[in-house]
Amino acid sequence: MTEFYTVPEVAKMFRVCEQTVRNRVNEGKWQAWRDGRQIRFGPEDIEAIRAQGQKTPTNISKEDKRKRNKQLRNLPVFAQ
């Protein structure tokens, strides 16, 4: 089963405040997915952030984000 991380967990992992994590996701600098108002990070998102380092942010289209969110919402972990 895949483990997903919350904003506080990612903030602690990268030693930044929670608002910084939210800002970077909203600006499109960090990959993440939303389930309603909640932000979640998968292992591939964490690896992308680590690999990014000081590189320019990856730009993901809104359509791709929506498609990915829809797929992730159907996972048994988050399905209601």
N, C-alpha and C positions, 0 to 999 in steps of 0.2 A: 504494500500500500504506500502511496506517495505521501510525503509529509509536506504540509503547507505552513508557511510562516505568517505571523501577524505583523503589524506595524511595530509594536513594542519589541518583538523578537528581532526584527531586522535592524531596528535602531540600536539595540544592544550589540548585535553582531558587528555592525560597522562603526560603532562608537559615535553615533550622532543622535541628536534629539528626534523625537517622534515627528515633530512638525517638519523637520528637514526631510525625512523620508516621504511624508505626504506631499511636500512641495516638489520634490524631484519626480515623483510619480505623476503629479498633475502637470508638470512642465514637459513630460515626455522623456525625461532623462533616464529614468529607470523603468524597466518593464515590470508590470504587475497586472493583476486582474481584479475586477470589482464584482462583488456579489451584493447588490444593493449599495449601501454606503460603506460596506466593509472592503478593505483592501487586503488582498492575499498575494503571497509570493510563493511560487513553486521552486523546486530545486534548480530548474533551468533558468529561472529569473535571477536567483542568487548568483549562479555561475556567470550569467551575462553581466551582472553588476560588478563582480570581481574582475572579469576579463576587461571590462570597460576602463577601469583605472581612471586615467586622465584623458581618455579619448573623447571625441565628440559624441553627443547622445545619439542613440538609435531612434529613428523616427518611424513609428508604426502608424499606419492609417487607422482611422476610427472604425472603418469597416472590419479590418483585421482584428482589432481589439474586441469588437462586438461578437465576431465569430468565435474567437477564443473563449470569451466569457461564457457564451452559450454552451460550448463544449464542456467547459469546466463545471458549470452548474449542474450538468447531468451526471457528474460523478457521484457514486453512492455516499461519499463522505459528506457532501453538502446538499444532496437532494433531499427535499422534504416530503 
